[in-house]
Amino acid sequence: SVGWQAGLVCRADGGFRGLQTSSFNMNEGDTSGAQIAWIYNSVATQITGAQIGLVNRATSVHGLQLGLVNLTEQMDGLQLGLWNQIESKDTLTVLPFVNWKF
């Protein structure tokens, strides 16, 4: 899918390029662009861009996660929030306020 998705719940089963704005954003494929949600953003594979919401989760992030809770396995970028977790870091996998891996 390419473009802008808006609604209460947005979901893309394959890859997605563009902007998603809703309460819940969920993508099963690689994502390029931004997810902005009131509550929850999820990318099952990789996002290149930004996730902004209360809870952000992705397997791999190249860019920014901004929210109350940010979760990822792999990171090439920055997390800003209260709970920031990057599983692939050797030390300090969870940090408050800011976490990063480049």
N, CA, C and O of each residue as an XYZ file, in Angstrom:
408
protein
N       0.834     -1.191      0.000
C       0.000      0.000      0.000
C       0.873      1.246      0.000
O       1.953      1.268      0.591
N       0.394      2.264     -0.661
C       1.105      3.533     -0.741
C       0.101      4.659     -0.507
O      -1.006      4.634     -1.045
N       0.497      5.653      0.304
C      -0.368      6.809      0.501
C      -0.632      7.104      1.962
O       0.246      6.972      2.814
N      -1.878      7.511      2.234
C      -2.279      7.899      3.577
C      -3.457      7.060      4.010
O      -4.468      6.988      3.312
N      -3.329      6.422      5.165
C      -4.438      5.694      5.773
C      -4.866      6.450      7.017
O      -4.024      6.833      7.829
N      -6.168      6.671      7.176
C      -6.691      7.342      8.367
C      -7.950      6.619      8.811
O      -8.729      6.147      7.983
N      -8.148      6.533     10.114
C      -9.342      5.887     10.640
C      -9.161      5.529     12.095
O      -8.189      5.938     12.730
N     -10.100      4.763     12.621
C      -9.997      4.300     13.997
C      -8.905      3.242     14.125
O      -8.119      3.262     15.072
N      -8.862      2.309     13.153
C      -7.839      1.263     13.097
C      -7.313      1.187     11.665
O      -8.096      1.086     10.720
N      -5.997      1.234     11.503
C      -5.381      1.097     10.185
C      -4.505     -0.152     10.182
O      -3.750     -0.400     11.122
N      -4.621     -0.934      9.108
C      -3.851     -2.171      9.018
C      -3.381     -2.356      7.577
O      -4.134     -2.130      6.630
N      -2.121     -2.771      7.429
C      -1.567     -3.117      6.124
C      -0.948     -4.507      6.239
O      -0.061     -4.734      7.062
N      -1.421     -5.430      5.410
C      -0.915     -6.806      5.476
C       0.435     -6.968      4.799
O       1.242     -7.799      5.217
N       0.691     -6.187      3.763
C       1.980     -6.251      3.079
C       2.804     -5.033      3.446
O       2.602     -4.439      4.506
N       3.720     -4.662      2.588
C       4.514     -3.464      2.815
C       3.663     -2.217      2.740
O       2.608     -2.216      2.107
N       4.118     -1.149      3.386
C       3.393      0.122      3.384
C       4.374      1.265      3.267
O       5.407      1.280      3.937
N       4.043      2.248      2.392
C       4.824      3.485      2.267
C       3.866      4.645      2.396
O       2.881      4.731      1.663
N       4.153      5.545      3.335
C       3.301      6.709      3.495
C       3.049      7.044      4.950
O       3.933      6.908      5.796
N       1.816      7.490      5.233
C       1.428      7.965      6.551
C       0.201      7.216      7.032
O      -0.767      7.052      6.289
N       0.242      6.763      8.274
C      -0.917      6.165      8.925
C      -1.264      7.011     10.145
O      -0.397      7.291     10.972
N      -2.528      7.421     10.260
C      -2.993      8.187     11.407
C      -4.278      7.547     11.923
O      -5.270      7.457     11.199
N      -4.253      7.102     13.182
C      -5.434      6.479     13.769
C      -5.207      6.259     15.259
O      -4.253      6.782     15.835
N      -6.083      5.488     15.872
C      -5.883      5.085     17.266
C      -4.953      3.884     17.350
O      -4.143      3.776     18.271
N      -5.078      2.969     16.366
C      -4.261      1.759     16.294
C      -3.748      1.585     14.871
O      -4.544      1.529     13.933
N      -2.430      1.500     14.695
C      -1.807      1.230     13.398
C      -1.051     -0.084     13.487
O      -0.238     -0.278     14.391
N      -1.321     -0.990     12.545
C      -0.657     -2.299     12.563
C      -0.261     -2.688     11.144
O      -1.105     -2.751     10.250
N       1.032     -2.948     10.946
C       1.549     -3.344      9.641
C       2.286     -4.675      9.761
O       3.067     -4.883     10.690
N       2.030     -5.563      8.819
C       2.682     -6.879      8.814
C       3.966     -6.883      7.985
O       4.811     -7.758      8.176
N       4.128     -5.930      7.074
C       5.306     -5.891      6.204
C       6.176     -4.686      6.478
O       5.891     -3.889      7.372
N       7.249     -4.556      5.697
C       8.153     -3.418      5.831
C       7.390     -2.114      5.626
O       6.507     -2.021      4.774
N       7.747     -1.114      6.421
C       7.045      0.162      6.410
C       8.046      1.284      6.210
O       9.114      1.295      6.823
N       7.695      2.228      5.349
C       8.512      3.404      5.118
C       7.615      4.622      5.242
O       6.639      4.756      4.504
N       7.942      5.522      6.183
C       7.109      6.697      6.402
C       6.863      6.909      7.878
O       7.785      6.806      8.688
N       5.610      7.207      8.238
C       5.292      7.504      9.635
C       3.990      6.851     10.064
O       3.030      6.760      9.300
N       3.990      6.406     11.300
C       2.788      5.937     11.970
C       2.527      6.891     13.131
O       3.394      7.085     13.982
N       1.345      7.483     13.168
C       0.964      8.377     14.259
C      -0.349      7.850     14.829
O      -1.362      7.799     14.132
N      -0.321      7.456     16.106
C      -1.502      6.860     16.726
C      -1.735      7.438     18.114
O      -0.795      7.809     18.817
N      -3.004      7.507     18.492
C      -3.336      7.919     19.850
C      -2.881      6.865     20.849
O      -2.477      7.191     21.965
N      -2.950      5.574     20.435
C      -2.699      4.508     21.397
C      -1.534      3.608     20.997
O      -0.571      3.503     21.756
N      -1.582      2.948     19.825
C      -0.652      1.853     19.544
C      -0.215      1.829     18.084
O      -1.036      1.917     17.172
N       1.107      1.707     17.882
C       1.700      1.492     16.567
C       2.471      0.177     16.579
O       3.177     -0.120     17.543
N       2.341     -0.610     15.516
C       3.049     -1.880     15.440
C       3.493     -2.152     14.009
O       2.719     -1.994     13.065
N       4.759     -2.567     13.862
C       5.289     -3.039     12.580
C       5.942     -4.378     12.849
O       6.880     -4.464     13.641
N       5.457     -5.430     12.195
C       5.961     -6.785     12.452
C       7.377     -6.983     11.927
O       8.093     -7.862     12.405
N       7.787     -6.184     10.957
C       9.132     -6.325     10.394
C       9.930     -5.045     10.647
O      10.333     -4.796     11.783
N      10.163     -4.244      9.635
C      11.035     -3.072      9.745
C      10.308     -1.797      9.375
O       9.538     -1.768      8.414
N      10.554     -0.733     10.145
C      10.085      0.599      9.772
C      11.283      1.501      9.547
O      12.225      1.523     10.340
N      11.230      2.242      8.456
C      12.187      3.302      8.174
C      11.390      4.593      8.227
O      10.587      4.870      7.336
N      11.611      5.382      9.270
C      10.824      6.592      9.465
C      10.557      6.812     10.935
O      11.478      6.764     11.750
N       9.280      7.058     11.290
C       8.946      7.396     12.666
C       7.661      6.722     13.123
O       6.725      6.527     12.347
N       7.644      6.372     14.401
C       6.440      5.922     15.089
C       6.187      6.900     16.233
O       7.070      7.142     17.055
N       4.981      7.458     16.282
C       4.621      8.415     17.327
C       3.289      7.971     17.913
O       2.279      7.932     17.209
N       3.283      7.635     19.206
C       2.074      7.178     19.871
C       2.362      6.824     21.316
O       3.505      6.917     21.764
N       1.334      6.420     22.049
C       1.554      6.021     23.438
C       2.471      4.808     23.522
O       3.418      4.795     24.309
N       2.189      3.777     22.704
C       2.997      2.564     22.664
C       3.431      2.311     21.221
O       2.596      2.266     20.318
N       4.732      2.148     21.006
C       5.299      1.883     19.686
C       6.084      0.584     19.743
O       6.895      0.369     20.645
N       5.832     -0.281     18.764
C       6.520     -1.574     18.733
C       6.873     -1.916     17.290
O       6.045     -1.787     16.387
N       8.122     -2.357     17.084
C       8.568     -2.809     15.766
C       9.711     -3.792     15.957
O      10.451     -3.709     16.937
N       9.857     -4.719     15.024
C      10.983     -5.640     15.087
C      12.285     -4.893     14.836
O      13.275     -5.117     15.533
N      12.290     -4.007     13.843
C      13.479     -3.235     13.499
C      13.082     -1.797     13.179
O      12.117     -1.564     12.453
N      13.823     -0.841     13.719
C      13.542      0.580     13.501
C      14.776      1.261     12.935
O      15.875      1.125     13.473
N      14.585      1.997     11.843
C      15.597      2.891     11.285
C      14.975      4.279     11.331
O      14.294      4.694     10.393
N      15.213      4.999     12.436
C      14.599      6.308     12.585
C      14.273      6.619     14.025
O      15.141      6.538     14.894
N      13.009      6.981     14.292
C      12.599      7.520     15.579
C      11.365      6.805     16.120
O      10.426      6.512     15.379
N      11.382      6.530     17.412
C      10.185      6.127     18.145
C       9.964      7.163     19.243
O      10.860      7.423     20.047
N       8.767      7.754     19.277
C       8.424      8.784     20.251
C       7.119      8.392     20.916
O       6.070      8.380     20.272
N       7.177      8.070     22.211
C       5.970      7.665     22.907
C       6.233      7.379     24.370
O       7.354      7.541     24.852
N       5.206      6.956     25.069
C       5.352      6.585     26.467
C       6.187      5.311     26.591
O       7.091      5.233     27.423
N       5.874      4.299     25.748
C       6.592      3.024     25.727
C       7.059      2.755     24.299
O       6.260      2.793     23.364
N       8.356      2.484     24.131
C       8.951      2.197     22.827
C       9.697      0.876     22.900
O      10.560      0.695     23.759
N       9.368     -0.059     21.993
C       9.940     -1.401     22.023
C      10.436     -1.799     20.643
O       9.721     -1.635     19.654
N      11.656     -2.321     20.568
C      12.182     -2.849     19.319
C      13.277     -3.869     19.611
O      13.894     -3.850     20.676
N      13.504     -4.748     18.659
C      14.615     -5.689     18.775
C      15.895     -5.074     18.207
O      16.950     -5.144     18.837
N      15.802     -4.472     17.020
C      16.952     -3.851     16.344
C      16.674     -2.360     16.178
O      15.539     -1.961     15.915
N      17.722     -1.529     16.334
C      17.534     -0.079     16.225
C      18.710      0.562     15.530
O      19.865      0.243     15.811
N      18.409      1.464     14.625
C      19.390      2.377     14.048
C      18.747      3.746     14.146
O      18.209      4.272     13.172
N      18.816      4.318     15.353
C      18.142      5.588     15.567
C      17.943      5.886     17.040
O      18.766      5.524     17.881
N      16.826      6.560     17.343
C      16.593      7.162     18.643
C      15.200      6.847     19.153
O      14.232      6.837     18.392
N      15.110      6.590     20.452
C      13.839      6.427     21.145
C      13.707      7.511     22.203
O      14.655      7.778     22.941
N      12.532      8.139     22.282
C      12.241      9.136     23.308
C      10.950      8.741     24.005
O       9.912      8.618     23.355
N      10.997      8.539     25.331
C       9.804      8.155     26.065
C      10.135      7.766     27.494
O      11.268      7.935     27.943
N       9.141      7.243     28.212
C       9.354      6.834     29.589
C      10.027      5.463     29.675
O      10.897      5.256     30.521
N       9.634      4.522     28.806
C      10.234      3.178     28.751
C      10.732      2.968     27.331
O       9.932      2.892     26.399
N      12.039      2.873     27.158
C      12.663      2.710     25.852
C      13.506      1.439     25.865
O      14.476      1.337     26.616
N      13.131      0.476     25.035
C      13.777     -0.835     25.070
C      14.295     -1.232     23.693
O      13.548     -1.264     22.716
N      15.608     -1.536     23.636
C      16.259     -2.021     22.423
C      16.922     -3.345     22.783
O      17.953     -3.362     23.455
N      16.343     -4.443     22.343
C      16.806     -5.777     22.729
C      18.224     -6.094     22.255
O      18.940     -6.826     22.939
N      18.645     -5.571     21.118
C      19.941     -5.941     20.538
C      21.136     -5.253     21.195
O      22.276     -5.569     20.856
N      20.915     -4.339     22.110
C      22.039     -3.693     22.803
C      22.666     -4.658     23.792
O      21.968     -5.454     24.419
N      23.989     -4.586     23.931
C      24.708     -5.448     24.872
C      24.439     -5.052     26.322
O      24.324     -5.911     27.197
N      24.341     -3.754     26.567
C      24.086     -3.250     27.916
C      23.037     -2.143     27.829
O      22.791     -1.586     26.759
N      22.440     -1.843     28.941
C      21.439     -0.776     29.028
C      20.356     -0.926     27.957
O      20.074      0.009     27.208
N      19.765     -2.097     27.897
C      18.722     -2.348     26.891
C      17.463     -1.531     27.159
O      16.718     -1.219     26.230
N      17.221     -1.184     28.414
C      16.062     -0.363     28.783
C      16.552      0.902     29.468
O      17.324      0.844     30.425
N      16.096      2.044     28.969
C      16.446      3.330     29.568
C      15.217      4.234     29.616
O      14.373      4.185     28.722
N      15.116      5.055     30.655
C      14.046      6.059     30.673
C      14.459      7.274     29.845
O      15.646      7.569     29.702
N      13.485      7.957     29.315
C      13.642      9.228     28.623
C      14.267      9.138     27.238
O      13.668      9.608     26.270
N      15.455      8.549     27.113
C      16.094      8.465     25.797
C      16.936      7.180     25.703
O      17.607      6.788     26.657
N      16.880      6.544     24.537
C      17.705      5.382     24.255
C      18.074      5.454     22.777
O      17.325      6.008     21.973
N      19.216      4.900     22.425
C      19.685      4.978     21.039
C      20.605      3.836     20.715
O      21.188      3.210     21.600
N      20.725      3.573     19.439
C      21.721      2.650     18.911
C      21.932      3.008     17.453
O      20.984      3.065     16.669
N      23.199      3.252     17.093
C      23.545      3.612     15.716
C      24.583      2.664     15.180
O      25.008      2.799     14.033
